Amino acid sequence: MNPLYDALFAPLARRQGPLMTLADDGVVTAQAFHAMIAGYAGALRALGVQPGDRVAVQVAKSPQALAVYAATVTVGAVFLPLNTAYTPAEIAYFIADATPALFLCDPARAETLRPVAGQSRLETLGPQGEGSFQGQPPSTPEPLVVTPRRPDDLAAILYTSGTTGRSKGAMLSHGNLLSNAQALAALWQFTDRDVLLHALPIFHTHGLFVASNVSLLTAGQMIFLPGFDLDQVLRLLPQATVMMGVPTFYTRLLSDARFDRTAAAHMRLFISGSAPLLAETHRAFEARTGQRILERYGMTETNMNTSNPYDGERRAGTVGLPLPGVDLRIMGAAGDVAPGEVGMIEVRGPNVFQGYWQMPEKTAEELRPDGWFITGDLGMIEDGYVSIVGRAKDLVISGGYNIYPKEVELLLDAVPGVVESAVIGLPHPDLGEAVFAVIVGDVKAEAALAAIAGDLARFKQPKAAVVVADLPRNTMGKVQKNLLRESYKGWFAG
């Protein structure tokens, strides 16, 4: 038994027809993709990769890159995808921490990355499958050898973004990933008739484990794009039935008049995640297309935790209800808080990770002995629907009062001329921290603050604001408030 191989990849060997349509309209069949997996599994074994070894990968998105993930699972090794934007200095940390047996990188970066590869064997894999890492098909007539794995054996390590200290490697098992894919496939009603428009990166939970795993599990097809290109997406959208994206995908679609009710008519589902979807975007999308985006909530350590329903009310501004099999609670200092009150979100279920790689103390801090994971997200529950207020680290404590940035941001975002906002706390000589707003839009900072003054207690009101061209974001579209705090940390110092 190898849970992920058996459920996701083994059926491809017997499956007729296409699996992926590519940006150039090329097609990869299911059987061709399985042959690719078999070839890379042979290459991994030939390079001495053993069960439990880590295989670190920093390569462009391609069918070959996805096949390396599958091959790593097949031989019982642990897949370690790395953001393609990481610098050599960042890569050096991950390599030193995870000590992979093999490090795959783009051929164009090999010489730059060779000095940081350490004891790991460096091989290359390009976006067209070129490079030193080439598949070795198994000798005929011998079938592909699949290494047995248990559900609690590791399948992947994903590193957190590390915005508040050392980046942590979340250890995810076969059971974690498969149970989550099964829950999502059932909840979102995926079938073998679905065609998923896949424009997400595959170094992240969203594109790798949610999008790819769910589609593979249900024998669907994918339109497998290297990234989000608006013209490309609009051209290929008529061939799809489902799209998964980050909020930026949807705002870009809405910015183009070609995206209208007709363009979206054949789609059965649009899903958003990885960053908060503005309620304004949710409403604009429904007005334009007649469809309501389905928002869900997950994180590196847990895969997906909640989702708005497929059938039923999809509430703008919420991330829906806990997934089947996932327990979720809102905790305060004295225990569970009352409905509608803010507290720390904790989750428990088969989706929750095994702990942080080589960080037992950090694991003990965030993963309780009874299986509850302390997410670091602040939220509340009303009528069963979960709303995310913000990260605990983003909580502003000003003059002894707690201020939740999301409350202030929602009001600012509703001001005419404001496109979006980010509210942070900055050091203040009297208050400890003061509320500060960073605004994107065609508006004066003073006018925006005046517009919301009547709706907020004085201690919650931003003491100052700036208007900027855009907010700093990571590759998944999340606003990087740590960078904003660093940029403006001296604002109140004088």
Residue pairs with C-beta under 8 A, 6 or more apart in sequence:
1 148
1 149
1 150
2 73
2 74
2 76
2 146
2 147
2 148
2 149
2 174
3 149
3 150
3 151
3 174
3 175
3 178
4 73
4 149
4 155
4 174
4 177
4 178
5 70
5 73
5 74
5 146
5 149
6 146
7 178
7 181
7 217
8 70
8 178
8 181
8 213
8 216
8 217
9 34
9 37
9 70
9 73
9 74
9 216
10 146
11 30
11 219
12 19
12 30
12 31
12 33
12 34
12 37
12 216
13 31
13 34
13 144
15 30
15 31
15 219
16 29
16 30
16 31
17 29
17 30
18 27
18 28
18 29
18 30
18 221
19 28
19 29
19 30
19 32
19 33
19 221
19 222
20 27
20 28
20 33
20 63
20 221
20 222
20 223
20 224
21 27
21 195
21 221
21 222
21 223
21 224
21 236
21 239
22 28
22 63
22 224
22 225
23 225
23 226
23 229
23 232
23 236
28 36
28 63
28 224
33 63
33 67
35 137
36 63
36 64
36 67
36 135
37 67
37 70
37 71
37 74
37 144
38 71
38 135
38 137
38 138
38 144
39 71
39 134
39 135
39 136
39 137
40 64
40 67
40 68
40 70
40 71
40 133
40 135
41 71
41 74
41 75
41 138
41 144
41 145
42 135
42 136
42 137
42 138
43 71
43 133
43 134
43 135
43 136
44 55
44 71
44 72
44 75
44 77
44 102
45 75
45 145
46 136
47 101
47 102
47 121
47 123
48 101
48 121
49 55
49 72
49 75
49 77
49 101
49 102
50 76
50 77
50 101
51 75
51 76
51 77
51 147
51 149
52 76
52 77
52 78
52 153
52 154
53 77
53 78
53 100
53 101
53 102
54 77
54 78
54 80
54 98
54 99
54 100
54 101
54 157
55 68
55 72
55 77
55 78
55 79
55 80
55 100
55 101
55 102
55 104
56 80
56 82
56 94
56 95
56 98
56 100
56 102
56 103
56 104
56 120
57 65
57 68
57 69
57 79
57 80
57 81
57 82
57 103
57 104
57 105
57 125
57 203
58 81
58 82
58 83
58 84
58 86
58 91
58 103
58 104
58 105
58 106
58 109
58 113
58 203
59 65
59 68
59 84
59 104
59 105
59 106
59 125
59 126
59 127
60 84
60 106
60 126
60 127
60 226
61 127
61 201
61 202
61 207
61 224
61 226
61 227
62 127
62 128
62 129
62 226
63 224
64 125
64 127
64 128
64 129
65 125
65 202
66 202
66 212
66 224
68 79
68 104
68 125
68 133
69 79
69 81
69 202
69 208
69 212
72 78
72 79
73 79
73 149
73 155
73 174
74 144
74 146
74 147
75 147
76 147
76 148
76 149
76 153
77 101
78 154
78 155
78 156
78 157
79 155
79 156
79 157
80 94
80 98
80 100
80 156
80 157
80 158
80 159
80 169
81 156
81 158
81 202
81 203
81 204
81 208
82 91
82 94
82 159
82 203
83 201
83 203
83 204
83 475
84 201
84 203
84 475
85 475
86 94
88 112
88 113
88 115
88 116
89 116
91 113
91 116
92 116
92 118
93 166
93 167
94 159
94 167
94 169
95 103
95 116
95 117
95 118
95 120
96 118
97 169
97 357
97 358
98 157
98 169
98 357
99 118
99 119
99 120
100 120
101 120
101 121
102 120
102 121
102 123
103 113
103 117
103 120
103 121
103 122
103 123
104 123
104 124
104 125
104 133
105 113
105 122
105 124
105 125
106 124
106 125
106 126
106 127
106 131
107 124
107 125
107 126
107 130
107 131
107 132
108 126
110 122
110 124
113 122
114 122
123 131
123 132
123 133
124 131
124 132
124 133
125 131
125 133
127 226
138 144
138 145
149 155
149 174
150 174
151 173
151 174
151 175
151 178
152 173
152 174
152 175
152 354
153 173
153 174
154 171
154 172
154 173
154 174
154 354
155 172
155 173
155 174
155 176
155 177
156 171
156 172
156 177
156 209
157 169
157 170
157 171
157 172
157 357
158 169
158 170
158 172
158 204
158 205
158 300
159 167
159 168
159 169
159 170
159 300
160 167
160 168
160 169
160 170
160 300
160 301
161 167
161 474
161 478
162 168
163 480
163 482
164 393
164 482
168 356
168 357
168 359
168 362
169 356
169 357
169 358
169 359
170 300
170 301
170 353
170 356
170 357
171 353
171 354
171 355
171 356
171 357
172 209
172 303
172 353
172 354
173 353
173 354
175 350
176 303
176 350
176 351
176 352
176 353
176 354
177 209
177 213
177 303
178 213
178 217
179 325
179 349
179 350
179 351
180 209
180 210
180 213
180 303
180 304
180 323
180 350
180 351
181 209
181 210
181 213
181 214
181 217
182 217
183 304
183 323
183 324
183 325
183 326
183 351
184 190
184 210
184 214
184 304
184 307
184 323
185 214
185 217
185 218
186 324
187 307
187 309
187 310
187 323
187 324
188 214
188 242
188 269
188 271
188 294
188 307
188 310
189 310
190 214
190 215
190 217
190 218
190 220
190 242
191 218
191 220
192 218
192 219
192 220
193 220
193 241
194 215
194 218
194 220
194 221
194 241
194 242
194 268
195 220
195 221
195 222
195 223
195 239
195 240
195 241
195 242
196 211
196 214
196 215
196 220
196 221
196 222
196 223
196 240
196 241
196 242
196 243
196 244
197 222
197 223
197 225
197 233
197 236
197 237
197 240
197 242
197 243
197 244
198 207
198 211
198 212
198 215
198 222
198 223
198 224
198 225
198 244
199 225
199 227
199 228
199 229
199 233
199 243
199 245
199 249
200 206
200 207
200 211
200 228
200 244
200 245
200 246
201 207
201 227
201 475
201 476
202 208
202 212
204 274
204 475
204 476
205 298
205 299
205 300
205 303
206 244
206 246
206 273
206 274
206 298
206 476
207 244
209 303
210 244
210 273
210 298
210 303
210 304
211 222
211 244
212 222
215 221
215 222
223 236
223 239
223 240
225 232
225 233
225 236
228 245
228 248
228 249
228 252
230 252
230 253
230 256
233 249
233 253
234 253
234 256
234 258
234 259
234 263
237 243
237 263
237 264
237 267
238 263
238 266
240 266
240 267
241 266
241 267
241 268
241 269
242 267
242 268
242 269
242 270
242 271
243 249
243 267
243 269
243 270
243 271
244 271
244 272
244 273
245 270
245 271
245 272
246 272
246 273
246 274
246 275
246 476
246 477
247 272
247 275
247 276
247 277
247 278
247 281
247 477
248 275
248 473
248 477
249 272
250 270
250 272
250 277
250 281
250 285
250 293
251 281
253 259
254 281
254 284
254 285
254 288
259 288
259 289
260 288
260 289
261 288
261 289
261 290
263 289
264 270
264 288
264 289
264 290
264 291
267 291
269 294
269 310
270 285
270 291
270 293
270 294
271 293
271 294
271 295
271 296
272 293
272 294
272 295
272 296
273 295
273 296
273 297
273 298
273 304
274 476
274 477
274 478
275 473
275 476
275 477
275 478
275 479
276 388
276 406
277 293
277 295
277 316
278 413
278 420
279 316
279 317
279 410
280 413
280 414
281 293
282 292
282 293
282 295
282 316
282 317
283 316
285 291
285 292
285 293
286 292
286 293
292 314
292 316
293 314
294 307
294 308
294 310
294 314
294 320
295 307
295 308
295 314
295 318
295 319
295 320
296 304
296 306
296 307
296 308
296 319
296 320
297 304
297 305
297 306
297 307
297 319
297 320
297 386
297 388
298 304
298 305
298 306
299 305
299 375
299 377
300 353
301 352
301 353
301 366
301 373
301 375
302 347
302 349
302 351
302 352
302 353
302 373
302 375
303 351
304 323
304 351
305 322
305 323
305 326
305 328
305 347
305 349
305 351
305 375
306 319
306 320
306 321
306 322
306 323
306 326
306 328
306 386
307 319
307 320
307 321
307 323
308 314
308 315
308 318
308 319
308 320
308 321
308 385
309 320
309 321
314 320
315 385
317 387
317 410
318 385
318 386
318 387
319 385
319 386
319 387
319 388
320 385
320 386
321 384
321 385
321 386
322 328
322 347
322 386
323 349
323 351
325 349
325 350
325 351
326 347
326 348
326 349
326 351
327 347
327 348
327 349
327 372
328 345
328 346
328 347
328 381
328 386
329 336
329 345
329 346
329 372
330 336
330 337
330 341
330 342
330 343
330 344
330 345
330 346
330 379
330 380
330 381
331 337
331 343
331 344
331 345
331 346
332 341
332 343
332 344
336 343
337 343
337 380
339 380
339 381
339 382
340 380
340 381
340 382
341 380
342 378
342 379
342 380
342 389
342 404
343 378
343 379
343 380
344 374
344 375
344 376
344 377
344 378
344 392
345 375
345 377
345 378
345 379
345 386
345 388
346 368
346 372
346 373
346 374
346 375
347 372
347 373
347 375
348 370
348 371
348 372
348 373
352 367
352 371
352 373
353 367
353 373
355 363
355 367
356 362
356 363
356 366
365 374
366 373
366 374
366 376
367 373
367 374
368 374
376 391
376 392
376 393
377 388
377 389
377 390
377 391
377 392
378 388
378 389
378 390
378 391
378 392
378 395
378 404
379 386
379 387
379 388
379 389
380 386
380 387
380 389
381 387
388 406
389 404
389 406
389 407
390 404
390 405
390 406
391 481
394 405
394 424
394 425
394 481
395 402
395 403
395 404
395 405
395 425
396 402
396 403
396 404
396 405
396 423
396 424
396 425
396 433
396 435
397 403
397 425
397 432
397 433
398 425
398 428
398 431
398 432
398 433
398 434
398 435
398 459
399 430
399 431
399 432
399 459
400 432
401 459
401 460
403 425
403 435
403 459
403 460
405 422
405 423
405 424
406 423
407 456
407 460
408 421
408 423
408 435
408 437
408 452
408 456
408 460
408 461
408 462
409 420
409 421
409 422
409 423
411 452
411 455
411 456
412 418
412 421
412 423
412 437
412 439
412 448
412 452
413 420
413 421
415 443
415 447
415 448
415 451
415 452
416 443
417 441
417 442
417 443
417 448
418 439
418 440
418 441
418 443
418 448
419 440
419 441
420 439
420 440
420 441
420 471
421 437
421 438
421 439
421 440
421 448
422 437
422 438
422 471
422 479
422 481
422 484
423 435
423 436
423 437
423 438
423 462
424 435
424 436
424 438
424 481
424 484
424 485
424 488
425 433
425 434
425 435
425 436
425 485
426 433
426 434
426 436
426 485
426 488
426 489
426 491
426 492
427 433
427 434
427 489
427 492
427 493
428 434
428 463
428 492
429 492
429 493
434 463
434 464
434 492
435 460
435 461
435 462
435 463
436 462
436 463
436 464
436 465
436 488
436 491
437 445
437 448
437 449
437 462
437 464
437 465
437 466
438 465
438 466
438 468
438 471
438 484
438 488
439 445
439 448
439 465
439 466
439 467
439 468
440 467
440 468
440 469
440 470
440 471
441 448
441 467
443 467
444 467
445 464
445 465
445 466
445 467
446 465
448 465
448 467
449 461
449 462
449 465
452 461
453 461
463 492
464 491
464 492
466 488
471 479
471 480
471 484
472 479
472 480
472 483
472 484
473 479
473 480
474 480
